[in-house]
Amino acid sequence: MKIGLIGLGRMGGNMATRLIRAGHEIVGFDLSEENRQKAASNGAEIANTLDDLIAALPERKVVWVMVPHGKPTESTLQSLLEKLAEHDIVIDGGNSNYQDSMRRGEIFAEKGMFFLDAGTSGGIWGLEEGYCLMIGGDTDAVVHVSPIFAALAPNPKGWLHVGPVGSGHFVKMVHNGIEYGMMQAYAEGLELMRAKEEFGLNLANITELWRHGSVVRSWLLDLTAEYLKNDPELKDLSDYVSDSGEGRWTVIDSIQEGVPAPVITLSVQMRLRSQQDQSYAGKVLSAMRNAFGGHAVKKVSDE
């Protein structure tokens, strides 16, 4: 199958390479010259403009979009909406908000086009390991492009048509919320063991142990064990942890649906705390303890 792929960065570029290895033809477009050259060296045909990309595709055109969510995705999809024709298929494989995907699906449907939202998990390891794909959209359109999903997935069970437009990104949103909670639990457990200095626990060896038969084994644990093996004190890292949006959206949706999600909520809050150089709330707490009890305070000049 010959498809267009817009966005040839870390994820998109690797996806293009995996599809080419599986025998598919890729016409790629990216604003970055470096990304274009790398994709070309891996066998992709490179288009200079969106018009060139669309012109290079056969009838019933299929275009996969892998650009950052928000304005980049919105503007790209709007351009495709104006340039594509009836029955063409557009797939958004980025981390868009599912409500945006539902809205976009309706707009594309009004023009007789098909919009699929593909929640994509696999990160930088997807090229070799494959991508877990959560697909939302019209059944016939999903069947038409299923060879693409099959090539990207690690095995036949690695992709699933989960429901109508929006459901793919909704499932991926919840997936990432769960990921936040799992990561936070691992981090807290490892910090607790590290604090028990009298035992002199080797965290690299323990995480490696847990990979074999433990009920808490996972790919996240595998990656953690490998990192600790090379840098057990994590001396080259800060404790700043970014959040890309899906965790926040999961918490917001849990509130709107009235579904308790305390672990995910707290894990998102911990990420927000990590992004502060100093917490104003912490300073207020310190001031109150000093005011009502005369407790000692630690000033910035003491650090």
Backbone bond lengths (Angstrom), bond angles and torsions (degrees), N, CA, C in turn:
res aa  C-N    CA-C-N  psi(-1)  N-CA   C-N-CA  omega(-1)  CA-C   N-CA-C  phi
1 M - - - 1.464 - - 1.523 109.08 -
2 K 1.323 116.40 140.86 1.460 121.75 178.21 1.527 108.75 -106.33
3 I 1.340 115.61 122.43 1.461 119.50 -177.17 1.526 110.44 -133.29
4 G 1.321 115.35 159.69 1.449 121.01 173.56 1.514 109.58 -94.94
5 L 1.321 116.76 141.45 1.462 121.13 178.29 1.520 108.57 -129.67
6 I 1.320 115.87 114.78 1.465 121.87 -179.60 1.524 108.87 -101.82
7 G 1.319 116.22 117.39 1.463 121.71 -176.02 1.515 109.27 106.73
8 L 1.332 116.55 101.75 1.462 121.72 -174.86 1.525 111.46 -116.85
9 G 1.337 115.69 33.34 1.457 121.03 178.61 1.517 111.97 -75.74
10 R 1.337 117.17 -150.38 1.473 120.23 -175.68 1.520 112.41 -57.39
11 M 1.322 116.62 -49.79 1.463 119.67 -179.22 1.519 111.45 -77.15
12 G 1.329 116.63 -52.51 1.450 120.40 -176.12 1.510 113.08 -61.89
13 G 1.328 116.66 -40.65 1.459 120.09 179.64 1.522 111.93 -63.73
14 N 1.335 116.52 -43.26 1.459 120.24 178.10 1.520 111.84 -66.29
15 M 1.328 117.00 -36.99 1.458 120.50 178.13 1.531 110.43 -64.70
16 A 1.336 115.75 -40.90 1.465 119.76 177.31 1.516 110.72 -59.20
17 T 1.332 115.88 -45.27 1.472 120.35 -179.35 1.520 111.28 -63.49
18 R 1.324 117.09 -42.08 1.474 119.78 -179.73 1.536 110.76 -64.84
19 L 1.327 116.57 -40.04 1.465 120.14 178.69 1.525 111.16 -65.93
20 I 1.323 116.94 -40.90 1.467 120.87 178.97 1.523 110.03 -63.42
21 R 1.312 116.92 -41.80 1.467 120.80 178.15 1.524 111.57 -61.18
22 A 1.331 115.70 -29.21 1.470 120.40 -179.94 1.528 112.19 -85.39
23 G 1.334 117.60 0.57 1.452 120.36 176.16 1.511 115.49 100.44
24 H 1.320 118.38 3.12 1.461 121.21 178.08 1.536 110.10 -85.97
25 E 1.312 115.71 156.66 1.458 121.45 177.70 1.526 108.98 -102.66
26 I 1.328 116.13 132.68 1.458 121.71 -177.16 1.528 110.56 -117.87
27 V 1.335 114.86 127.29 1.458 121.15 168.38 1.520 105.68 -106.75
28 G 1.334 116.71 113.77 1.449 120.42 -172.43 1.511 113.86 -109.15
29 F 1.346 115.08 152.78 1.458 121.15 175.42 1.522 108.64 -141.45
30 D 1.339 115.99 136.48 1.459 121.25 177.48 1.516 107.74 -155.95
31 L 1.321 116.44 147.76 1.457 120.52 179.42 1.527 111.90 -72.23
32 S 1.340 116.80 -21.32 1.456 121.52 -177.58 1.529 111.19 -87.62
33 E 1.329 116.15 124.58 1.461 120.87 177.13 1.520 110.81 -63.18
34 E 1.330 116.58 -38.79 1.465 120.29 179.01 1.522 111.23 -61.51
35 N 1.335 116.70 -44.58 1.465 120.42 178.98 1.527 111.27 -64.87
36 R 1.335 116.67 -39.21 1.468 120.20 178.98 1.529 110.90 -63.13
37 Q 1.317 116.20 -44.56 1.461 119.98 -178.47 1.527 111.70 -65.02
38 K 1.327 115.71 -40.81 1.466 119.24 179.73 1.527 110.91 -64.17
39 A 1.330 116.60 -43.75 1.465 120.25 179.06 1.524 110.84 -64.13
40 A 1.338 116.87 -39.07 1.462 120.74 178.86 1.525 110.69 -63.60
41 S 1.335 116.46 -39.60 1.466 120.03 179.71 1.521 111.96 -66.29
42 N 1.335 116.32 -21.48 1.469 121.04 178.51 1.526 112.76 -95.22
43 G 1.339 116.11 5.59 1.461 119.12 172.53 1.507 116.61 108.83
44 A 1.330 118.01 2.60 1.463 120.12 -179.87 1.528 110.95 -82.10
45 E 1.322 115.27 146.02 1.456 121.18 170.35 1.529 106.80 -84.85
46 I 1.324 117.34 130.10 1.459 120.57 -173.67 1.525 110.52 -105.27
47 A 1.334 115.21 131.32 1.462 121.98 176.31 1.517 109.24 -101.25
48 N 1.323 116.45 141.91 1.465 121.14 -179.69 1.528 112.72 -81.56
49 T 1.342 116.36 -24.52 1.465 121.63 -179.97 1.520 109.06 -141.13
50 L 1.333 115.73 167.28 1.469 119.56 175.09 1.523 110.72 -63.59
51 D 1.330 117.09 -36.85 1.463 120.34 178.15 1.521 110.58 -61.76
52 D 1.328 117.23 -40.75 1.468 120.62 178.28 1.520 110.73 -65.26
53 L 1.327 116.10 -40.09 1.465 119.74 179.79 1.522 110.39 -61.91
54 I 1.320 116.29 -47.11 1.464 120.57 -178.11 1.522 111.26 -65.42
55 A 1.335 117.14 -39.79 1.461 121.29 -179.68 1.528 111.87 -64.94
56 A 1.332 117.15 -26.33 1.467 120.95 -177.42 1.525 113.10 -82.63
57 L 1.334 117.07 -7.46 1.467 120.23 -176.78 1.526 111.57 -94.56
58 P 1.338 116.93 149.07 1.469 120.39 177.02 1.527 110.81 -72.64
59 E 1.336 116.00 173.19 1.468 120.16 179.43 1.516 110.97 -61.69
60 R 1.288 115.07 157.05 1.465 125.24 -163.65 1.526 108.49 52.74
61 K 1.286 113.07 68.31 1.461 121.22 -174.71 1.522 111.29 -67.38
62 V 1.332 114.16 143.73 1.464 121.98 177.97 1.521 107.85 -123.20
63 V 1.329 115.90 123.51 1.462 121.10 -179.38 1.525 108.96 -127.28
64 W 1.324 115.45 125.63 1.468 122.13 177.71 1.524 107.89 -103.70
65 V 1.339 117.05 128.73 1.463 122.38 -178.29 1.528 109.16 -107.34
66 M 1.352 115.43 123.64 1.471 121.42 178.32 1.516 109.21 -129.92
67 V 1.320 116.14 68.39 1.471 121.50 178.19 1.523 108.00 -123.38
68 P 1.346 118.71 163.81 1.472 120.51 -179.01 1.525 112.50 -56.61
69 H 1.344 115.62 144.98 1.459 119.59 -179.39 1.521 110.44 -68.20
70 G 1.311 116.05 162.02 1.457 120.84 -178.26 1.518 111.44 97.42
71 K 1.321 116.98 -138.95 1.457 121.43 -174.71 1.536 113.54 -58.98
72 P 1.355 120.03 -42.29 1.468 119.25 179.23 1.532 112.40 -58.81
73 T 1.328 116.41 -43.56 1.467 119.93 178.58 1.523 110.63 -67.70
74 E 1.322 116.71 -44.32 1.463 120.83 -177.71 1.530 111.28 -59.76
75 S 1.323 117.06 -46.95 1.466 120.11 -177.93 1.524 111.28 -68.61
76 T 1.326 116.84 -37.31 1.465 120.25 178.64 1.523 110.98 -64.81
77 L 1.320 116.51 -46.08 1.466 120.34 -179.55 1.527 111.18 -65.90
78 Q 1.324 117.17 -36.32 1.459 120.37 178.09 1.528 110.29 -63.32
79 S 1.314 116.73 -40.91 1.467 120.61 178.00 1.523 110.71 -63.56
80 L 1.328 116.59 -42.80 1.467 119.91 179.59 1.524 111.04 -65.91
81 L 1.311 115.87 -36.77 1.458 120.56 178.74 1.530 110.72 -58.72
82 E 1.310 115.94 -35.22 1.464 121.14 -178.09 1.522 112.67 -82.87
83 K 1.338 117.72 -19.90 1.456 120.76 -172.10 1.529 114.11 -106.84
84 L 1.334 117.23 -23.97 1.457 120.45 -177.59 1.521 111.52 -87.78
85 A 1.339 115.42 173.63 1.465 120.67 -174.77 1.529 110.51 -122.72
86 E 1.301 115.13 175.10 1.466 122.40 179.63 1.524 110.89 -54.72
87 H 1.314 116.20 139.62 1.464 125.87 178.94 1.526 114.11 78.47
88 D 1.338 119.04 -8.65 1.455 120.39 175.88 1.535 109.86 -66.80
89 I 1.337 115.25 158.46 1.471 121.07 -174.48 1.522 110.10 -123.86
90 V 1.329 115.42 130.62 1.466 121.65 175.48 1.525 108.38 -118.98
91 I 1.325 115.81 133.10 1.468 121.82 -179.88 1.526 108.55 -118.14
92 D 1.310 116.70 125.09 1.463 121.39 174.35 1.522 107.62 -100.42
93 G 1.332 116.22 107.85 1.458 120.96 -178.89 1.513 113.95 -98.65
94 G 1.338 117.49 6.16 1.458 120.91 178.91 1.517 111.71 -83.59
95 N 1.319 115.96 -174.96 1.468 120.98 -178.16 1.526 111.43 -94.25
96 S 1.314 116.34 58.81 1.459 120.97 179.01 1.521 111.01 -75.20
97 N 1.313 115.57 155.04 1.455 120.61 173.94 1.531 108.57 -69.15
98 Y 1.318 116.72 134.16 1.461 120.12 -175.06 1.525 113.12 -61.10
99 Q 1.339 116.90 -28.78 1.461 119.52 178.39 1.528 110.74 -68.54
100 D 1.340 116.66 -35.93 1.454 120.26 173.77 1.524 110.38 -64.04
101 S 1.321 116.56 -39.61 1.466 120.48 -179.88 1.529 111.42 -65.48
102 M 1.314 117.25 -38.97 1.467 120.52 177.13 1.528 110.07 -62.05
103 R 1.324 115.48 -44.58 1.472 120.12 178.87 1.528 110.84 -62.87
104 R 1.318 116.42 -44.53 1.457 120.18 -179.13 1.520 111.61 -66.11
105 G 1.322 116.39 -36.81 1.456 119.46 178.07 1.517 112.17 -60.02
106 E 1.321 116.25 -40.15 1.466 120.47 178.70 1.523 111.06 -65.47
107 I 1.324 117.11 -40.47 1.463 120.96 -179.07 1.523 110.97 -65.53
108 F 1.326 116.35 -44.03 1.466 119.53 178.74 1.528 110.65 -65.39
109 A 1.325 116.41 -39.31 1.463 120.20 -179.44 1.524 111.72 -62.81
110 E 1.322 116.39 -34.37 1.468 120.24 178.51 1.524 111.99 -61.03
111 K 1.327 116.73 -25.80 1.462 121.46 178.94 1.525 112.53 -100.44
112 G 1.323 115.78 10.35 1.454 120.08 178.37 1.518 114.25 76.20
113 M 1.331 116.72 15.67 1.465 121.49 178.29 1.528 109.85 -101.08
114 F 1.311 115.27 168.89 1.458 120.34 -178.38 1.523 109.74 -118.26
115 F 1.329 115.07 131.89 1.459 121.97 179.42 1.521 108.12 -118.28
116 L 1.331 116.17 124.95 1.455 121.80 176.86 1.523 108.98 -116.36
117 D 1.321 116.28 136.16 1.462 120.02 174.72 1.523 108.09 -106.30
118 A 1.338 115.12 122.60 1.461 121.02 -174.15 1.522 110.04 -116.19
119 G 1.316 116.65 99.49 1.458 119.92 172.11 1.515 108.09 -65.38
120 T 1.328 117.14 125.20 1.461 121.60 -171.18 1.518 110.28 -123.39
121 S 1.338 116.61 119.45 1.456 121.85 178.67 1.524 109.03 -119.76
122 G 1.305 115.82 138.70 1.468 119.63 -179.95 1.508 112.54 156.61
123 G 1.337 115.12 -26.21 1.459 120.13 175.22 1.513 113.28 56.55
124 I 1.333 115.44 -147.87 1.461 120.80 -176.38 1.524 112.35 -71.44
125 W 1.339 117.13 -11.59 1.467 120.66 179.78 1.524 112.48 -89.02
126 G 1.332 116.68 -6.09 1.454 120.23 -173.73 1.508 114.90 -62.85
127 L 1.332 117.90 -30.22 1.459 120.49 -178.70 1.518 111.19 -55.48
128 E 1.314 116.79 -47.30 1.465 120.49 -177.93 1.525 112.71 -93.00
129 E 1.331 117.18 -37.09 1.463 120.60 -174.86 1.526 113.27 -87.96
130 G 1.330 117.06 -23.31 1.459 120.91 -175.47 1.512 111.53 97.32
131 Y 1.321 115.44 166.92 1.461 122.18 -176.87 1.532 110.42 -116.58
132 C 1.325 115.46 137.45 1.464 120.67 172.01 1.528 106.76 -85.73
133 L 1.331 116.29 123.69 1.461 121.20 -172.87 1.515 111.40 -119.05
134 M 1.348 115.25 128.41 1.459 122.68 179.07 1.525 106.81 -114.41
135 I 1.334 117.41 108.91 1.459 121.47 -167.79 1.517 111.77 -106.82
136 G 1.343 115.80 131.99 1.453 121.79 173.02 1.514 110.01 -118.19
137 G 1.348 117.00 141.72 1.460 119.42 176.99 1.509 113.69 143.12
138 D 1.340 115.55 -173.12 1.458 123.42 -177.56 1.533 111.31 -62.90
139 T 1.337 116.20 135.69 1.465 121.10 -175.86 1.518 112.27 -61.84
140 D 1.327 118.09 -45.68 1.465 120.61 -178.41 1.522 111.32 -62.68
141 A 1.321 116.91 -39.58 1.464 120.30 178.31 1.527 110.68 -65.95
142 V 1.329 116.48 -39.74 1.466 120.30 178.42 1.520 110.26 -62.95
143 V 1.321 116.88 -43.48 1.468 120.62 178.75 1.522 110.60 -61.68
144 H 1.325 116.73 -40.61 1.466 121.06 -177.94 1.527 111.80 -60.43
145 V 1.333 116.54 -40.61 1.471 119.71 -176.87 1.531 112.14 -100.08
146 S 1.315 118.07 10.01 1.463 120.71 -177.40 1.532 113.97 -57.13
147 P 1.349 120.20 -30.78 1.472 118.04 175.97 1.536 112.92 -59.49
148 I 1.320 116.85 -29.95 1.465 120.42 177.33 1.522 109.58 -67.66
149 F 1.329 115.85 -48.35 1.464 120.00 179.83 1.529 111.14 -60.81
150 A 1.331 115.79 -40.76 1.461 120.11 -179.29 1.524 111.52 -63.42
151 A 1.341 116.16 -36.22 1.465 119.77 -179.85 1.521 111.89 -72.28
152 L 1.317 117.16 -34.28 1.465 120.89 -178.36 1.521 112.55 -79.19
153 A 1.318 117.17 -32.13 1.465 121.36 -176.07 1.527 110.90 -73.50
154 P 1.336 117.69 154.72 1.469 120.79 179.74 1.525 113.12 -70.86
155 N 1.334 117.11 -25.78 1.459 122.71 179.69 1.528 107.87 -163.36
156 P 1.342 118.84 173.85 1.469 119.90 -177.29 1.529 115.03 -58.03
157 K 1.329 117.33 -21.85 1.457 120.60 178.84 1.529 112.36 -91.13
158 G 1.325 117.04 4.30 1.449 121.13 -174.85 1.516 114.86 -90.15
159 W 1.340 117.01 3.35 1.467 118.91 173.08 1.520 108.28 -141.90
160 L 1.346 115.41 152.75 1.459 119.36 -175.74 1.521 110.16 -152.15
161 H 1.319 115.73 135.55 1.468 121.24 171.00 1.521 106.08 -82.19
162 V 1.333 116.52 103.15 1.468 119.64 -170.24 1.513 114.10 -87.93
163 G 1.355 118.10 -19.22 1.454 119.22 -178.74 1.519 112.29 163.91
164 P 1.340 118.12 -159.50 1.465 122.71 -177.21 1.526 112.01 -72.52
165 V 1.321 115.41 177.71 1.466 120.72 179.69 1.532 110.56 -53.93
166 G 1.310 116.19 132.89 1.462 122.51 -178.55 1.511 112.58 101.31
167 S 1.327 117.19 -28.23 1.461 119.53 -175.77 1.523 112.43 -69.83
168 G 1.338 117.04 -30.92 1.456 119.66 179.15 1.515 111.58 -63.01
169 H 1.323 116.27 -47.33 1.458 119.71 179.52 1.531 111.76 -73.55
170 F 1.332 117.55 -27.27 1.460 119.63 175.03 1.524 110.55 -65.62
171 V 1.322 116.59 -46.54 1.470 120.51 179.72 1.525 110.17 -63.63
172 K 1.331 116.81 -40.27 1.474 119.72 178.34 1.529 110.48 -65.69
173 M 1.317 117.71 -36.08 1.457 121.47 177.56 1.527 110.55 -60.41
174 V 1.335 115.97 -48.33 1.465 120.04 179.55 1.533 109.96 -65.63
175 H 1.314 116.58 -39.77 1.471 122.09 175.92 1.524 110.50 -52.97
176 N 1.330 116.53 -46.52 1.462 120.21 -178.64 1.523 111.83 -71.46
177 G 1.340 116.86 -32.89 1.453 119.64 174.65 1.528 111.10 -62.11
178 I 1.329 116.57 -43.22 1.467 121.17 176.72 1.529 110.05 -61.87
179 E 1.319 115.02 -40.77 1.474 120.74 178.22 1.528 110.82 -58.23
180 Y 1.338 117.02 -42.39 1.464 121.11 177.65 1.524 110.34 -56.52
181 G 1.336 115.81 -47.83 1.457 120.58 -177.99 1.518 112.78 -63.73
182 M 1.334 116.86 -42.44 1.467 121.07 179.03 1.524 110.92 -63.15
183 M 1.321 116.15 -44.50 1.460 120.01 -179.51 1.528 111.19 -62.37
184 Q 1.335 116.14 -41.71 1.462 120.09 -179.62 1.528 110.96 -64.63
185 A 1.331 116.97 -40.01 1.466 120.42 179.68 1.522 111.16 -64.50
186 Y 1.325 117.51 -44.25 1.459 120.16 176.18 1.530 110.79 -59.35
187 A 1.346 115.58 -46.62 1.460 119.98 -177.27 1.528 111.88 -60.61
188 E 1.336 116.94 -43.47 1.462 120.51 -178.74 1.522 110.92 -67.32
189 G 1.321 117.05 -41.79 1.460 120.30 179.57 1.518 112.43 -63.39
190 L 1.321 116.37 -42.15 1.461 120.09 179.58 1.529 111.26 -67.34
191 E 1.335 116.53 -38.06 1.465 118.74 178.22 1.525 110.97 -65.89
192 L 1.337 117.40 -37.91 1.464 120.59 178.45 1.524 110.93 -63.38
193 M 1.333 116.45 -42.94 1.469 119.24 178.96 1.523 111.11 -65.96
194 R 1.321 117.19 -38.15 1.460 121.14 179.33 1.523 111.21 -65.17
195 A 1.336 116.61 -32.25 1.466 120.57 -179.31 1.531 112.40 -72.11
196 K 1.339 117.33 -21.01 1.474 120.98 -179.36 1.529 108.53 -82.03
197 E 1.329 115.48 72.83 1.452 121.70 -169.36 1.528 113.20 -63.56
198 E 1.358 116.96 -30.37 1.466 118.55 -176.38 1.527 113.04 -65.58
199 F 1.328 117.53 -19.56 1.462 120.35 178.72 1.529 112.49 -88.71
200 G 1.316 117.09 -18.91 1.461 120.22 179.72 1.524 112.96 55.93
201 L 1.312 116.09 45.06 1.466 120.56 -174.34 1.523 111.85 -69.20
202 N 1.327 115.37 136.62 1.464 121.89 176.14 1.525 107.81 -92.99
203 L 1.328 117.34 101.63 1.462 121.03 -173.83 1.516 112.74 -68.13
204 A 1.317 116.65 -30.48 1.467 119.19 176.94 1.530 110.36 -63.66
205 N 1.337 116.53 -44.31 1.460 120.27 179.34 1.529 111.77 -67.96
206 I 1.329 116.08 -36.78 1.469 119.53 -178.22 1.526 111.02 -69.40
207 T 1.333 116.96 -44.13 1.468 118.15 178.45 1.525 110.81 -65.50
208 E 1.323 116.47 -33.78 1.474 119.42 175.55 1.524 109.97 -65.49
209 L 1.321 117.09 -41.60 1.467 121.53 177.07 1.516 111.11 -58.09
210 W 1.320 116.42 -46.90 1.459 121.15 -176.49 1.526 112.41 -62.64
211 R 1.312 117.43 -21.40 1.471 120.06 178.96 1.524 112.10 -67.34
212 H 1.336 117.65 -14.42 1.466 121.57 -171.61 1.529 110.35 -116.71
213 G 1.321 115.71 92.66 1.456 121.00 174.32 1.512 116.15 90.57
214 S 1.330 117.94 -12.15 1.462 119.92 -178.63 1.522 111.46 -72.69
215 V 1.334 116.22 149.41 1.469 119.92 178.27 1.525 112.10 -72.66
216 V 1.327 118.18 -11.85 1.470 119.97 179.01 1.526 111.69 -100.84
217 R 1.320 117.85 11.80 1.464 119.33 178.69 1.532 110.10 -68.25
218 S 1.323 115.11 146.54 1.457 121.59 179.66 1.518 108.00 -168.49
219 W 1.335 116.33 171.84 1.452 120.21 176.05 1.526 110.26 -65.63
220 L 1.326 117.68 -35.87 1.460 120.50 176.16 1.525 110.89 -60.13
221 L 1.325 116.95 -39.42 1.461 120.94 177.73 1.531 110.05 -67.61
222 D 1.337 116.82 -39.29 1.466 120.18 177.48 1.531 110.52 -57.24
223 L 1.331 116.00 -47.42 1.466 120.57 -178.57 1.529 110.72 -65.06
224 T 1.343 116.45 -38.55 1.461 120.67 179.18 1.521 111.25 -64.54
225 A 1.314 115.95 -44.32 1.469 120.44 -179.82 1.524 110.80 -61.58
226 E 1.311 117.12 -41.61 1.460 120.95 179.59 1.522 110.81 -64.42
227 Y 1.330 116.94 -40.64 1.467 120.80 -179.49 1.528 110.36 -66.79
228 L 1.327 117.30 -44.69 1.457 120.89 -178.63 1.520 111.78 -66.18
229 K 1.318 116.43 -29.79 1.461 120.55 178.26 1.532 110.70 -61.41
230 N 1.325 115.77 -36.31 1.466 120.93 -177.10 1.529 112.83 -91.07
231 D 1.333 116.62 -27.09 1.469 120.40 -176.47 1.529 108.67 -148.64
232 P 1.341 117.78 74.78 1.473 120.64 -173.43 1.522 114.69 -61.43
233 E 1.309 118.82 -27.08 1.465 121.72 179.21 1.521 112.62 -92.80
234 L 1.343 116.44 -4.37 1.471 122.22 -178.57 1.535 110.65 50.83
235 K 1.316 115.02 39.19 1.467 120.59 -173.62 1.518 113.32 -67.80
236 D 1.332 117.05 -19.07 1.463 119.83 -178.54 1.528 113.20 -90.53
237 L 1.335 116.83 1.30 1.461 120.77 -176.38 1.526 111.98 -112.70
238 S 1.322 116.04 151.45 1.460 120.59 167.81 1.532 106.90 -95.57
239 D 1.339 116.63 174.62 1.465 119.31 179.52 1.524 111.90 -96.20
240 Y 1.334 116.38 16.78 1.475 121.14 176.45 1.525 108.87 -75.65
241 V 1.325 117.12 126.10 1.462 121.49 178.58 1.528 108.39 -125.19
242 S 1.306 117.23 117.14 1.463 120.46 -179.09 1.529 110.64 -78.47
243 D 1.302 116.41 164.37 1.467 121.22 172.89 1.521 107.50 -134.11
244 S 1.316 115.52 136.00 1.465 119.68 -171.95 1.524 113.86 -98.42
245 G 1.335 117.76 2.85 1.459 119.60 173.77 1.506 115.96 120.61
246 E 1.347 117.28 -38.23 1.464 118.81 -172.61 1.525 113.14 -64.44
247 G 1.344 116.47 -35.30 1.456 119.31 177.59 1.518 111.66 -63.51
248 R 1.337 116.43 -43.95 1.466 120.41 177.71 1.530 110.21 -61.29
249 W 1.335 115.79 -44.89 1.468 119.00 -178.70 1.524 111.19 -62.31
250 T 1.335 116.49 -36.67 1.462 120.21 179.11 1.528 110.51 -62.65
251 V 1.326 116.20 -44.19 1.463 120.83 179.71 1.532 110.38 -63.78
252 I 1.326 116.44 -44.71 1.469 120.42 179.19 1.528 110.38 -59.52
253 D 1.330 116.67 -43.62 1.462 120.12 -179.28 1.520 111.59 -67.03
254 S 1.336 116.77 -36.18 1.469 119.30 179.42 1.530 110.29 -63.23
255 I 1.335 116.23 -36.72 1.462 120.15 177.82 1.527 110.44 -68.85
256 Q 1.327 116.37 -44.01 1.463 120.35 -179.14 1.527 111.59 -64.23
257 E 1.342 116.63 -34.84 1.467 120.60 -178.76 1.521 112.33 -88.54
258 G 1.321 116.90 -7.63 1.460 120.15 -178.25 1.511 113.22 69.55
259 V 1.339 116.58 31.08 1.465 121.93 -179.30 1.537 108.79 -108.56
260 P 1.325 118.41 117.08 1.460 120.08 -179.04 1.533 111.67 -61.02
261 A 1.322 116.60 134.68 1.462 121.67 176.55 1.527 108.52 -143.44
262 P 1.345 117.42 61.01 1.471 120.49 -172.64 1.524 113.96 -64.70
263 V 1.318 118.11 -38.14 1.467 120.19 -177.82 1.523 110.97 -66.19
264 I 1.329 115.77 -47.47 1.462 119.74 179.30 1.525 110.01 -63.81
265 T 1.331 116.80 -42.40 1.462 120.77 -179.58 1.523 111.11 -59.58
266 L 1.326 116.85 -47.41 1.461 120.26 -178.95 1.524 111.66 -66.80
267 S 1.333 117.38 -34.46 1.466 119.49 178.92 1.521 110.86 -66.26
268 V 1.334 116.79 -36.96 1.466 119.78 175.76 1.528 109.98 -65.94
269 Q 1.343 116.94 -42.54 1.456 120.70 179.06 1.531 111.39 -61.20
270 M 1.317 117.14 -37.12 1.463 120.45 178.78 1.525 110.97 -65.94
271 R 1.312 116.45 -36.24 1.469 118.77 177.26 1.529 110.54 -66.16
272 L 1.327 115.89 -40.37 1.462 118.90 178.61 1.528 110.26 -63.27
273 R 1.337 116.09 -40.09 1.471 119.43 178.97 1.528 110.30 -63.58
274 S 1.318 117.63 -37.98 1.462 120.63 -177.97 1.526 111.97 -65.83
275 Q 1.316 116.25 -21.27 1.457 120.90 -177.33 1.530 112.90 -84.71
276 Q 1.332 116.86 -4.59 1.460 121.08 178.67 1.528 109.80 -93.57
277 D 1.321 117.20 133.92 1.462 119.87 173.52 1.528 109.48 -64.80
278 Q 1.303 115.56 -47.85 1.456 121.56 173.36 1.527 108.41 -141.37
279 S 1.306 115.99 142.19 1.456 120.82 -178.92 1.527 110.73 -86.96
280 Y 1.319 116.23 121.73 1.467 119.63 175.38 1.528 109.84 -64.23
281 A 1.340 115.96 -37.26 1.467 119.60 178.63 1.522 110.68 -61.11
282 G 1.338 116.39 -39.00 1.460 119.67 177.78 1.511 112.28 -64.01
283 K 1.325 115.76 -37.81 1.462 119.48 177.33 1.533 110.88 -64.95
284 V 1.346 115.85 -39.89 1.465 119.87 178.57 1.527 110.26 -62.46
285 L 1.336 117.17 -42.84 1.459 121.14 178.85 1.531 110.56 -60.77
286 S 1.333 115.57 -44.32 1.460 120.20 179.48 1.529 110.52 -61.36
287 A 1.341 116.52 -42.73 1.463 120.98 179.25 1.524 111.49 -62.73
288 M 1.319 117.41 -41.41 1.470 120.58 -179.04 1.521 111.45 -66.40
289 R 1.342 117.33 -42.48 1.467 120.33 179.58 1.528 110.38 -61.84
290 N 1.333 115.76 -40.23 1.455 120.10 178.78 1.524 111.31 -66.52
291 A 1.335 115.47 -38.51 1.465 120.41 -176.03 1.516 112.49 -70.13
292 F 1.367 117.00 -43.67 1.465 117.19 -174.79 1.519 112.98 -91.10
293 G 1.323 118.06 -20.92 1.473 118.40 -175.68 1.503 114.37 -127.84
294 G 1.301 116.51 -2.26 1.460 118.56 -178.75 1.520 113.42 68.88
295 H 1.359 115.69 19.75 1.469 119.78 -179.13 1.535 110.32 -66.44
296 A 1.306 115.07 147.44 1.461 120.45 -179.69 1.522 110.13 -64.85
297 V 1.303 115.53 146.13 1.454 120.88 176.49 1.514 109.22 -119.11
298 K 1.307 115.70 155.47 1.460 121.96 176.78 1.508 108.37 -107.72
299 K 1.339 116.76 117.82 1.448 120.66 -178.51 1.528 111.12 -92.83
300 V 1.322 115.46 158.89 1.458 120.52 -178.75 1.518 110.48 -55.96
301 S 1.326 117.79 -35.64 1.461 121.52 -178.98 1.521 112.40 -67.58
302 D 1.370 116.07 -16.59 1.473 120.26 179.52 1.522 112.52 -84.21
303 E 1.332 116.98 -14.22 1.449 120.27 -173.91 1.520 111.11 -82.04
